[in-house]
């Protein structure tokens, strides 16, 4: 069993089992003794307060009933959720049910049916609006909108190639031995005349 203390007017609680793990998952740090827990109380965020209220209520009820706090007892909302009681924490069983349905084959059949139905609906609307005033207006608007994009691509692609070449020249070594000897010959004898030693 682990002691937890909290800021904000909560009493220290001694949790065990699933509730101890739940408090740890929520980010609360527990201690071996009550004195240590009171010396280092946990901060409680707004999203943690509802679950902490349920943990506090279960702890106080379990202590008055002389039951194990955090164990399976009538006052434990997590245990009630697992057994399917009506006073369970809302949404706990729904989360487990969602992940269980992901593994069922019928779920994926339904997903496929929805996708296939969307494709059929889209193709039907496209067939109905083709060669009509509405369809022609939509296609001309599409062509008008795509013209600037094509023009920008025609300008951008050669510019990108040129920029790539410039970058490659900057990265490449400036001179090799052959280039250096050629430059020396050009300086000495001129670029127009062939080199004859």
C-alpha positions as CSV (number, residue, x, y, z in Angstrom):
1,X,0.0,0.0,0.0
2,X,1.2,3.5,-0.9
3,X,0.4,6.8,0.7
4,X,-0.6,9.8,-1.4
5,X,-1.0,13.4,-0.3
6,X,-2.4,16.3,-2.4
7,X,-2.5,20.0,-2.4
8,X,-5.9,21.8,-2.4
9,X,-7.7,20.5,0.7
10,X,-7.5,16.7,-0.1
11,X,-6.9,14.3,2.8
12,X,-4.0,11.9,2.5
13,X,-5.1,8.4,1.2
14,X,-3.5,5.0,1.4
15,X,-4.1,3.2,-1.9
16,X,-3.5,-0.3,-3.1
17,X,-4.2,-2.4,-6.2
18,X,-5.8,-0.9,-9.3
19,X,-6.3,2.5,-7.6
20,X,-2.7,2.8,-6.7
21,X,-1.8,2.1,-10.3
22,X,-4.4,4.6,-11.5
23,X,-3.0,7.3,-9.2
24,X,0.5,6.6,-10.5
25,X,-0.7,6.8,-14.1
26,X,-2.3,10.2,-13.4
27,X,1.1,11.4,-12.4
28,X,0.8,11.3,-8.6
29,X,3.9,10.2,-6.6
30,X,3.2,7.9,-3.7
31,X,5.3,7.3,-0.5
32,X,5.8,4.4,1.9
33,X,4.7,6.4,5.0
34,X,2.1,9.0,5.7
35,X,4.7,11.5,7.0
36,X,6.6,11.3,3.7
37,X,3.5,11.9,1.7
38,X,2.4,14.9,3.8
39,X,5.9,16.4,3.4
40,X,5.7,16.1,-0.4
41,X,2.1,16.7,-1.5
42,X,1.2,16.3,-5.2
43,X,-0.2,19.2,-7.3
44,X,-3.7,18.5,-8.7
45,X,-4.5,19.6,-12.2
46,X,-8.1,20.4,-13.3
47,X,-8.2,17.2,-15.4
48,X,-7.1,15.1,-12.5
49,X,-9.6,16.5,-9.9
50,X,-12.7,14.4,-11.0
51,X,-10.8,11.1,-10.8
52,X,-9.1,12.2,-7.5
53,X,-12.5,12.9,-6.0
54,X,-13.6,9.4,-6.9
55,X,-10.5,7.9,-5.3
56,X,-11.0,10.0,-2.2
57,X,-14.6,8.9,-1.9
58,X,-13.7,5.3,-2.3
59,X,-11.0,5.5,0.3
60,X,-13.2,7.1,2.9
61,X,-16.1,4.6,2.2
62,X,-13.7,1.6,2.3
63,X,-12.2,2.8,5.6
64,X,-15.7,3.1,7.2
65,X,-16.7,-0.3,5.8
66,X,-13.5,-1.9,7.0
67,X,-12.7,-3.0,3.4
68,X,-9.4,-2.7,1.6
69,X,-9.0,0.7,-0.1
70,X,-8.4,0.1,-3.8
71,X,-9.6,-3.4,-3.7
72,X,-12.8,-4.9,-5.1
73,X,-15.5,-3.6,-2.8
74,X,-19.0,-2.0,-3.3
75,X,-17.7,1.6,-3.0
76,X,-14.9,1.2,-5.6
77,X,-16.1,2.9,-8.8
78,X,-13.3,1.3,-10.9
79,X,-14.4,-2.2,-9.7
80,X,-18.0,-1.3,-10.3
81,X,-17.1,-0.3,-13.9
82,X,-15.3,-3.6,-14.4
83,X,-18.3,-5.6,-13.1
84,X,-20.7,-3.5,-15.2
85,X,-22.7,-1.8,-12.4
86,X,-24.8,1.2,-13.2
87,X,-22.9,3.6,-10.8
88,X,-19.6,3.1,-12.8
89,X,-17.3,5.9,-13.9
90,X,-18.8,7.2,-17.2
91,X,-16.8,6.3,-20.2
92,X,-14.5,3.6,-18.7
93,X,-16.4,0.7,-20.3
94,X,-16.8,2.6,-23.5
95,X,-13.0,3.0,-23.9
96,X,-12.5,-0.7,-23.5
97,X,-15.3,-1.5,-25.9
98,X,-13.8,0.9,-28.5
99,X,-10.5,-1.0,-28.5
100,X,-12.2,-4.3,-28.5
101,X,-14.3,-3.4,-31.6
102,X,-11.1,-2.4,-33.5
103,X,-10.1,-6.1,-33.4
104,X,-13.4,-7.3,-34.8
105,X,-13.7,-8.2,-38.5
106,X,-17.2,-6.7,-38.8
107,X,-15.8,-3.3,-37.9
108,X,-13.5,-3.2,-40.8
109,X,-16.2,-4.5,-43.1
110,X,-18.3,-1.5,-42.1
111,X,-15.4,0.9,-42.7
112,X,-14.9,-0.6,-46.1
113,X,-18.6,-0.2,-46.9
114,X,-18.5,3.5,-45.9
115,X,-15.4,4.1,-48.1
116,X,-16.9,2.2,-51.0
117,X,-20.2,4.1,-50.6
118,X,-18.4,7.4,-50.6
119,X,-16.6,6.4,-53.9
120,X,-19.9,5.5,-55.5
121,X,-21.6,8.7,-54.3
122,X,-18.7,10.8,-55.6
123,X,-18.7,9.1,-59.0
124,X,-22.5,9.4,-59.3
125,X,-22.4,13.2,-58.6
126,X,-19.5,13.6,-61.0
127,X,-21.5,11.7,-63.7
128,X,-24.7,13.7,-63.1
129,X,-22.9,17.1,-63.3
130,X,-20.8,16.4,-66.3
131,X,-21.9,18.0,-69.6
132,X,-24.3,20.3,-67.6
133,X,-24.1,24.0,-67.0
134,X,-23.1,23.4,-63.3
135,X,-20.5,20.8,-64.3
136,X,-19.1,22.9,-67.0
137,X,-18.8,26.0,-64.7
138,X,-17.1,23.8,-62.0
139,X,-14.6,22.4,-64.5
140,X,-13.8,25.8,-66.0
141,X,-13.3,27.2,-62.5
142,X,-11.0,24.3,-61.8
143,X,-9.0,25.0,-65.0
144,X,-8.9,28.7,-64.3
145,X,-7.6,28.0,-60.8
146,X,-4.9,25.5,-62.0
147,X,-3.5,27.9,-64.7
148,X,-1.5,30.1,-62.3
149,X,-0.2,27.0,-60.5
150,X,1.1,25.5,-63.7
151,X,2.7,28.8,-64.7
152,X,4.4,29.1,-61.4
153,X,5.7,25.5,-61.7
154,X,7.1,26.3,-65.2
155,X,9.0,29.3,-63.8
156,X,10.0,27.6,-60.5
157,X,11.4,24.4,-61.9
158,X,14.2,26.0,-64.1
159,X,15.0,28.4,-61.4
160,X,15.3,25.5,-58.9
161,X,17.7,23.7,-61.3
162,X,19.8,26.8,-61.7
163,X,19.9,27.3,-58.0
164,X,20.9,23.7,-57.6
165,X,23.8,24.1,-60.1
166,X,25.0,27.2,-58.3
167,X,24.9,25.4,-54.9
168,X,26.9,22.5,-56.4
169,X,29.5,24.9,-57.8
170,X,29.9,26.5,-54.4
171,X,30.3,23.1,-52.6
172,X,32.7,21.7,-55.3
173,X,36.4,22.3,-54.8
174,X,37.5,25.6,-56.4
175,X,40.6,24.4,-58.2
176,X,42.1,21.2,-59.2
177,X,45.7,20.8,-60.5
178,X,44.5,20.8,-64.1
179,X,42.4,23.9,-63.7
180,X,45.2,25.7,-61.9
181,X,47.7,24.9,-64.7
182,X,45.2,26.0,-67.3
183,X,44.6,29.3,-65.5
184,X,48.4,29.8,-65.3
185,X,48.7,29.3,-69.0
186,X,45.9,31.7,-69.8
187,X,47.4,34.4,-67.6
188,X,50.9,33.8,-69.2
189,X,50.0,33.3,-72.9
190,X,46.4,34.6,-73.2
191,X,43.2,32.7,-73.7
192,X,42.9,33.1,-77.5
193,X,46.3,31.7,-78.5
194,X,47.1,28.0,-78.3
195,X,49.8,27.1,-75.9
196,X,53.1,26.2,-77.6
197,X,56.1,25.9,-75.3
